[in-house]
Amino acid sequence: YLGANEVVAVGNGTDALELALAAVGVTVGDSVLTVANAGGYATVASRLLGATPVCFDVSPYTLLADPVSVRNAITANPVPPKALVVTHLYGAMAPVEAIVQVAREYGVAVVEDCAQSLGAHLNGKQSGTFGDIATTSFYPTKNLGAFGDGGAVFTDDAELAGRVRRMRQY
C-alpha cells in the first residue's frame, strides 16, 4: 500500500520511533529535532537512546513542521542534529519534500512519524516514503488502529530495515 520496499513489525509506535532513530545512528549525546505538539513520543524515543530532543516551532497555519522552521532549528544548534522527526498530524502531511531537502543540505537524517497520516499522499507518494525511514503506531486511537498495540517501521533502505530487525528483539 505504501510502496515502501521494507516493513518491520514492532511492539508499538514508541518502539518504532526508538528503533528508527537508532537505525539512522542516533546515540548518546546526539540531538534530535522534533515538534512539541506531537504527543511527546519522539521525545521519549530520543531520551531512551540517550539523545537530547530539541523542539522547534510549527507553522501557525497548519500546526505542522515547515522547512523554514526546520532550517532555523538546524542552524540554531552549534552542532547539527543527528536526526529530524517529521510528525504528520491531523491526517495531513507536513511539506515533507521541502523539509527533506533542507535536512539533506545539513546531513540530517529524516524520520517520518505517520501514525496520524496513513493514507495521506503527496505527488503520487504515500506518507512515510519521503524520508530515510518512517514509523507508525497501531494503537487503537490511531488512523489505522489495532485491537491492542503494535507498530511498524518502513523504509526503502534494506540496510536500515536490517538494523531495525536486529535490534527489535531486545
ZIHUBEL-V218200 format. One record per residue. N is the residue number from 1. RES is the residue in three letters. PHI is phi in whole degrees, -180 to 180 (NA if undefined). NEAR is the number of other ideal C-beta (glycine too) atoms within 12 Angstrom. D_CENTER is the distance of its C-alpha to the mean C-alpha in Angstrom with 2 decimals. Layout:
((N/RES/PHI/NEAR/D_CENTER) (N/RES/PHI/NEAR/D_CENTER))
This chain:
((1/TYR/NA/16/18.68) (2/LEU/-78/28/15.38) (3/GLY/86/18/17.12) (4/ALA/-83/31/14.81) (5/ASN/-76/17/17.11) (6/GLU/-130/28/15.59) (7/VAL/-135/28/14.47) (8/VAL/-123/34/14.63) (9/ALA/-77/26/15.59) (10/VAL/-137/33/14.92) (11/GLY/-67/25/16.48) (12/ASN/-165/30/14.01) (13/GLY/-67/43/10.54) (14/THR/-69/33/10.67) (15/ASP/-58/34/11.88) (16/ALA/-59/45/9.11) (17/LEU/-65/49/6.56) (18/GLU/-61/39/9.61) (19/LEU/-68/40/10.56) (20/ALA/-64/52/7.59) (21/LEU/-63/50/7.92) (22/ALA/-63/36/11.61) (23/ALA/-63/40/11.71) (24/VAL/-87/41/10.77) (25/GLY/103/25/13.43) (26/VAL/-69/38/12.41) (27/THR/-147/20/15.62) (28/VAL/-53/16/18.18) (29/GLY/91/15/18.79) (30/ASP/-76/28/15.70) (31/SER/-114/35/13.89) (32/VAL/-129/48/10.24) (33/LEU/-80/46/9.86) (34/THR/-155/41/8.62) (35/VAL/-108/35/10.75) (36/ALA/-79/23/13.49) (37/ASN/-93/24/13.88) (38/ALA/-107/38/10.90) (39/GLY/84/24/12.99) (40/GLY/84/21/12.24) (41/TYR/-69/38/10.00) (42/ALA/-66/46/7.59) (43/THR/-64/30/11.12) (44/VAL/-61/25/12.66) (45/ALA/-61/40/10.42) (46/SER/-63/38/11.05) (47/ARG/-64/24/14.65) (48/LEU/-60/23/15.15) (49/LEU/-92/33/14.70) (50/GLY/84/19/17.05) (51/ALA/-92/33/14.78) (52/THR/-106/24/15.20) (53/PRO/-75/34/12.68) (54/VAL/-124/33/13.81) (55/CYS/-82/26/13.55) (56/PHE/-133/37/14.41) (57/ASP/-69/23/16.17) (58/VAL/-108/32/15.19) (59/SER/-65/22/17.61) (60/PRO/-70/11/20.60) (61/TYR/-91/12/21.09) (62/THR/-111/21/17.83) (63/LEU/61/21/16.19) (64/LEU/-119/35/12.94) (65/ALA/-59/45/11.67) (66/ASP/-139/27/14.16) (67/PRO/-63/29/15.10) (68/VAL/-66/21/17.96) (69/SER/-64/33/16.13) (70/VAL/-64/42/13.57) (71/ARG/-60/26/16.70) (72/ASN/-61/19/18.54) (73/ALA/-67/34/16.03) (74/ILE/-65/33/15.93) (75/THR/-75/19/19.71) (76/ALA/-75/19/20.50) (77/ASN/-91/22/19.52) (78/PRO/-64/9/22.34) (79/VAL/-119/16/20.09) (80/PRO/-57/26/17.00) (81/PRO/-65/39/13.74) (82/LYS/-76/36/12.44) (83/ALA/-150/45/8.76) (84/LEU/-127/52/6.94) (85/VAL/-99/57/3.86) (86/VAL/-95/50/5.00) (87/THR/-97/49/6.01) (88/HIS/-86/42/8.70) (89/LEU/-129/32/11.69) (90/TYR/63/19/15.33) (91/GLY/77/19/15.13) (92/ALA/-115/26/14.42) (93/MET/-104/37/12.02) (94/ALA/-65/45/11.57) (95/PRO/-70/26/13.66) (96/VAL/-67/40/10.97) (97/GLU/-61/24/13.78) (98/ALA/-69/26/15.20) (99/ILE/-65/40/12.10) (100/VAL/-61/31/11.46) (101/GLN/-60/19/15.20) (102/VAL/-64/33/15.26) (103/ALA/-59/35/12.70) (104/ARG/-61/22/14.85) (105/GLU/-57/18/17.93) (106/TYR/-108/27/17.00) (107/GLY/71/18/15.57) (108/VAL/-100/36/12.11) (109/ALA/-69/36/9.42) (110/VAL/-115/46/6.46) (111/VAL/-111/54/3.07) (112/GLU/-96/52/2.95) (113/ASP/-104/52/3.84) (114/CYS/-111/49/7.36) (115/ALA/-62/43/9.67) (116/GLN/-111/35/11.67) (117/SER/-138/35/11.82) (118/LEU/-57/32/12.98) (119/GLY/103/21/16.05) (120/ALA/-75/29/15.21) (121/HIS/-143/22/16.01) (122/LEU/-144/23/16.76) (123/ASN/51/14/19.54) (124/GLY/82/9/19.87) (125/LYS/-116/21/16.31) (126/GLN/-81/26/14.17) (127/SER/-52/40/10.85) (128/GLY/95/45/8.24) (129/THR/-116/35/10.82) (130/PHE/-106/39/10.47) (131/GLY/-84/45/8.07) (132/ASP/-75/40/8.89) (133/ILE/-158/48/7.05) (134/ALA/-140/52/5.34) (135/THR/-136/55/6.08) (136/THR/-149/47/8.71) (137/SER/-117/40/11.45) (138/PHE/-108/27/15.06) (139/TYR/-55/26/16.49) (140/PRO/-54/16/19.58) (141/THR/-89/14/18.52) (142/LYS/-83/30/15.44) (143/ASN/-58/26/16.05) (144/LEU/-122/26/16.81) (145/GLY/-89/20/18.27) (146/ALA/-114/21/20.25) (147/PHE/-86/8/23.39) (148/GLY/117/12/21.98) (149/ASP/-133/23/18.52) (150/GLY/170/26/16.22) (151/GLY/-159/37/12.79) (152/ALA/-153/41/11.62) (153/VAL/-120/49/9.56) (154/PHE/-136/40/10.43) (155/THR/-166/38/11.15) (156/ASP/-95/22/14.35) (157/ASP/-94/26/14.78) (158/ALA/-62/18/17.27) (159/GLU/-67/18/17.21) (160/LEU/-63/35/13.55) (161/ALA/-62/30/14.28) (162/GLY/-63/19/17.47) (163/ARG/-62/25/16.03) (164/VAL/-62/37/13.97) (165/ARG/-61/21/17.25) (166/ARG/-70/15/19.29) (167/MET/-87/24/17.38) (168/ARG/-66/24/16.82) (169/GLN/-63/12/20.52) (170/TYR/-125/9/20.83))
